[in-house]
Amino acid sequence: MNNVTFAVLLLAFLSVCWITICTIFDAQKYCTKRKYLKNGVETGYAAKPPTPLFGYEATHENVILTHEEFTVQVSQIIVNKNGIFLIVDKTRSGHIIGREDDEKWEQVRSGASGDIIKKTMKNPIREVKFQIYLLSRKLKELDCGVWIQGIIVFSHPRVSLEVTTSEIPVIKKDQLYDYIATYRPRRPIDPGRLKKINDWLVDMHRQPLENEPMRIFAVTKEVANKFGYEVPYAFKKDSPILLTKDHELYLSVIVEGSTCQLVTYRAFEEEVRRYIVTWVNKMGFPLALRFTKTIQQYIELDAADRETEITIREGDKELRYWGSGRYGSFKIKLQTISKEKTSA
C-alpha cells in the first residue's frame, strides 16, 4: 500500500468518525430536549445527572406551595444551571392579545360554525408574580435566596400571541427549551445551592399529598378554565372559591376539610349545570351519570318541591343536593364517608 492510498483511507476513516460523532451529538441534543419538554410534564419531574452539554437540570410538575394562609399549585418548576424557572401553563387557543399592565387579556378564536368568538381572561402575569413571591419565601427558609424567572407558556397547538411584556416572557410551548437554553442568569448560581433546591422539591414529591382542600381547588380551577370562569390565583384557607365571569358571580365552592359544597343562584343556565356535572366527574365521584339524569328535572320542579334534599350514595361516595326555594338556587355537597358509616 503506497502512501497516497493510505492517506486516502485514513481521511475517509476520519470523515466517517466525524460524521458519527456529529450524529450522536445531535441525537443527544434532540433526546434531551424531548425529555425536558415531554417526560418532565408527564412524570412530574425528570431529574438528569450533570452532563458536559446541559449541566444540572430537573423538572418538577404541579408543585404545591403554602405560605401563611395561601396555597398555590405551580404548573412547573425547572432547576437548571441557568437558574430557577417558574412556569405557569395556559391552555387557551386562538389569538391572545394583551399587555403587561392590562387587567384583562383578550382571546379571539373561530367557533365551530366559523363565527368569531371573543372572550377575556385574567392577566396571567399577576398570577406568575404571586407564585414567584410564595416560592421565594420558601427558598429563603432554605437559605437559598436566588432569582426566580417566571415564564407563561401557552401550550395549545393552535395559539398565536400578540402580547407585550418586559419582565415575564409569554411564549408558546415549543419555544420553552430554547428560551431556557439561551437564558443568562443575573449572577452565577452555586451548584450546591441548586442541588439543595432540587432535593427539597424531590422530597416534596415523595411525601404523600394529603392536602385535600388544594386538590379541590385545583379541580375547580381546571374545570373553570374550560368554561371561561375566573377563579382566584391562590386557595385561601377558610375562604370560598368564587367563580366569576365579567365581574359577576356564577358559582362558589366552600371547602371544609375533605368535604366541599358548591353553591349557585344561576342553576337555570345550561352552562352552569354543565359545569356542575363536569366538576362532579373531575372530583372523582362515580355518580355523575345518575346525577345528570336528575339535575334537569330537579331544577324544573316548583320551588317548594326543590327544598327537599336528595342523596345519592355509591360505595364511600355521597352526593347531596337541594334548593332553597328561590328559583335558580342550587347547592350540592360531596363527601367521602368513613367505612363505619358505609357499613351501617
N, C-alpha and C positions, 0 to 999 in steps of 0.2 A: 504494500500500500504506500503510494507516494505521499508527499507532504500536502499536496493540493487536495487529494481525496480525503485525507484525514481532517484537514481544516474544514472542508465542506460538511463532513459528517458531524464534526464537533459543533459547528454552527447550527446545524439542523437540530441536534440534540438539545442545545441550549435554548433554541427557539421554542421547542416543544415544552421544555421545563417552564419557560417564562409564561407561555400561554396557559399551562396548567395552574401555575401559581395565581395568575390573574383571575382565572375562572373560579378557583377556590375562594379567593378574596371577595369577589363579587357575590358568590353564593352565600358566604358567611354574612356579608352585609345585608343581603336580602332576607335571609332566615332570621337574623337578629331583629330586623325591622318588623317582620311579621310576628315574631314572638312579642315584641314590645307593644305592638298595637293591637294584637288579637288575643294572644293567650293570657296576657295580664288582665284583660277585660273579662275573659270567660272564667278564669280560675280564681279571681280575687286578687292574687299577686303572683308574680313570676320572678323571683329573685334569681339573678345570674351571677356567677363568680366574676371577679375582675378579669378583664381581658385587655391586651395592649391596645385594641382598637377603640372600645367603647368605655372602658373603665367600670366603676361600680354603678350598678343600675338595678332598680327594683320597682315594680308597680303594685300598688295596693288599691283595691276597689271597695266602694261602699263602706268607708271608714266612719264610725260613729264617734263624734266629738261632743263632750259635755263640759260646760263651764258655767258654774253657778246654776241658774235655773234654766239655761238654754241648752238645747241639744240639736245637732245638725247631722245630716248624713252627707258626706263628701263623695262625689262620684269617683274620683281617683286622686291618689297622691303618688307622685313619682319621685323617687330618690335617685338622683343622678349626679355624676361628678360635676356637672354644670350647675347644680342647685336643687332646691326643693320646689316641685311644681304641683300646685293645687288646681285640679281640673273640674269644672262644672260642665256636665254634658246636657245638651239640649237636643230634643228630637223633633223640633218643628221642621216642616218642609216649606217649600215655596221661596219667596223673596223676602228677606228680613231687612228692615230699614230702621236705623236708629243712630243716636249719638250718645256719647258718654254721659251727658248731663240730663238726658231726656228721662222723664218719669216712666213713659211707656215706649215700647218699640212696636213697630207695625209688621204684621205678617200678611203678605199678599200671595194668594195661590189660586189655581184654577180648580173649580168644582167638577164633579162627575159629568155634569151637563155642559161643561165648557164655560160657565159663568165665572166671573172674578169674585173671590171671597176675600174680604179684608177683616182681619182680627188684630187685637192688640195683645201684648204680653208685657209683664213686668220687666223693667230694665234688669238683666241678669248681673250687671256689673256690681250692683249693690249687694246681691246675694254672694258673689265671689269675695268681696271685701269683708263681709261679715264672717264668712268661713275662714278667711285668712286670719282675721283677728282671733277667732277661737283657737285655731291651730297654733298661732304664735304664742298664746298664753300657755298652751300645753307644752310647747317646746322650751319655754322659759323655765317651766317647772323641772324640766330635764337638764337645765343649764346648757341648752343647745339653741340659743337665740341666733337664728340665721334668717337671711332674706328669703321670703316665700313669694314665688312668682305665680300669680293666678292666670289661668287661661280658660276662656269659654270656647267649647268645642260644639259645633252643630254637626251631629252625626248622621242626619238623614241624607241618603244619597242624592235626593232631589232638592237641594237647597242652594240658594245663592245669597251672598251677603253684600249689603250696602251700609256698612257700619263704620263710624268714625270714633276711634278711641285713642288714648295716649298710653296709659299705664297697663291696662289689661287687654291683651290681644284677643280678638274674636276671629276664629279660624274654622275651617272645615276639618273633618276627621283625617283626611289624607294629608293634611298639612302639619299635623301634630309632630310627627317624627322629625321632620326637617327643622321645625322651629326649635325643638329641644336640642337637637344635634348641633345647631349653629348658635345656640344661646351662649352669651358670655356673661358670667356672674359679675356682680359689682365688686366682689373681692373673693379671693380663693377660699374654698371651704375645706376645713381639715377633714381628711378621710376618716379619722377616728370619730369625729362628730357625726358624719354621715352614717357610719355603721351603728352608732348609738341610736340615732333616729330610726333607722330601718329596723333594728332589733326591737325597739319599742312598738313599732307598727305591726311587726310579725307577731309579737306577744298578744297584741290586741285581737288579731285574727284567731289565734289559738284558743283564746278564752271563750267559753260558751256565751253566746249572746242571750242575755236574759232581760233585755230592755224591750219588753212588750209594748210600752207606750210609743217608743221610737219606731217599732215595726208598724204600728197602726198609722202613725204619722206618714211613714214612707209610702204605705199603700194608698192612703188618702191623697197624698200629693201626686203619686203616679197616675191614678185614675183621673184626678182633677186636671192634669196636664192634657190628657186625651180629650176631655170635654171642654177645654178652654176656660176652666175656672182658675182663679188665682188663690194661692194659699200663702201663709207666712213663710219667711225664709227659714225659720227655725221653730222647733217644737218648744213651747214654754210650759213648764210644769204648772199644773192647776189652772191652765187657761184653755178654752175651747179652740179647736182648729176651725177657722172661719173660711168658707169657700165663697168668693165673691166674683162678680163679673161687672165691669164698668161701675165699680163702687157700690153695687147692690148686693146684699147678702142673699145667697141661694140656699146654702146648707151649712150646718155646723156639726162638728164631731166632738163629743165630750169623752175624754179618756179617764177612766178610773181603774188604775192597775191593768189587769188583763181584760177588763170589761169596757166596752165602748158603746156609746149611744149616738145615733145620728138623728138630727132634728131638721125639719124643713117646713116652711109655710108655703111652698110652691109645688106641692106634690101633684097639682093638677096639670103641670107642664110635663110633656112626654120626655123631654131631655133629662129632667130631674129624676124621673122614675127610672130611666135607663142608667143614669149614674148610680142610683141606689143598688140596682141589680148587679151591675158590674163591680161595684165596691164589695158587695157581699161575696161574690165569686172570688175576688182577689184576696179577701180576708181569709180564705181557706175554709169557708163554710159550705159543705156539700148540700145546701138546702135551696140554692138559688132557683132551680127549675120549679120546685113546688112553690116557692115564694113568688116567682114571676107570674105564675098562673092565677094567683090570688090577689096580687097587689092592685091590678087594674080594677077588679071587681070591688075591692075594699075601698078604694078611693071614691068610687062612684056611689057608694052607699050614702044614705041620709046621715047627716051629722050625728044624730043621736045613736044610730047603729054603730058608727065608727068609734064610739067611745069604748066599745068592748075590746079588750086586749086579746090578741090571738097569739098562740105559742106554737112553734114548730120545733120539734126536737129530733135529732138523729145522732145516735151514739152519744158522745160527750159534748156535742154542739147544740146550743139552744139559741133560737131566734124568736124574739117577741116584738110585736108591732101593734101600734094603736094610734088613734087620732084624738083630738081634744074637743071636737065639736065645731071648731072654726074651719070653714071649707079650705082645703088645701093643707091643713096641718097634719103632719105625719111624723111619728117617732118610731125608731127601730133600735133594738138593743141586742147586741151579740155578746155571748159569753160562753166560756168553756166550763162545763160542770164537772165537779170532782167525781171520782169513781164511786164514792159512797152514795152521793145523791143519785147517780145514774142507776146504780143497782136497786136503790129504793124505789 
